[in-house]
Amino acid sequence: MPIDIQPTLGDEDVLLVPLREEDFEGLYQVAADPKIWEQHPNKDRWQRDVFEKFFRGAIESKGAFKIIDKKTGEIAGSTRFYNYNETARSIMIGYTFYGTKFWGRGLNPAVKRLMLQYIFPFVDKVLFHIGATNFRSQVAIQRMGASKVGEETVAYYGEAPKLNFVYEISSRFFA
């Protein structure tokens, strides 16, 4: 059975729904805060024209999600599955961001847990690209049990290449 990298996932706190073209304005309202992108390699993603490229890449990936905070019903951010490798039994999770009002509320661990629980029957390891200067995200993924396994220059869709650290969570270490 082929893997579906864009299912609807949810629990009592959060809902991940496949990202659609009509989600642009609502998601851009979240992403338009420069503070979100301060530590990100692409610090100007809060600008509409730059975010439009990011959004286009998300739609074309066919693995992107709109994140809904179930407590408020608000769009909290976005994330995606990408680079599924059937032979290596691996996939990546990334391109994740949250509105600042959702920081520190436990949404990121909830989202990652949902995604990992869903995907591990299909893969043995999940990888994450995290910007070399994105210390918040590095700490967050390490708290989830990921280990740094490398460094890689990544060319985000329509953006200049930037140094990223590669983190990994293995199915055998995920509980």
Secondary structure, DSSP 8 states (H G I E B T S, - for coil): ----SS--EE-SSEEEEE--GGGHHHHHHHHT-GGGGTTSS-TTTTSHHHHHHHHHHHHHHT-EEEEEETTTTEEEEEEEEEEEETTTTEEEEEEEEE-GGGTTTTHHHHHHHHHHHHHTTT-SEEEEEEETT-HHHHHHHHHTT-EEEEEEEEE-TTS-EEEEEEEEEEGGG--
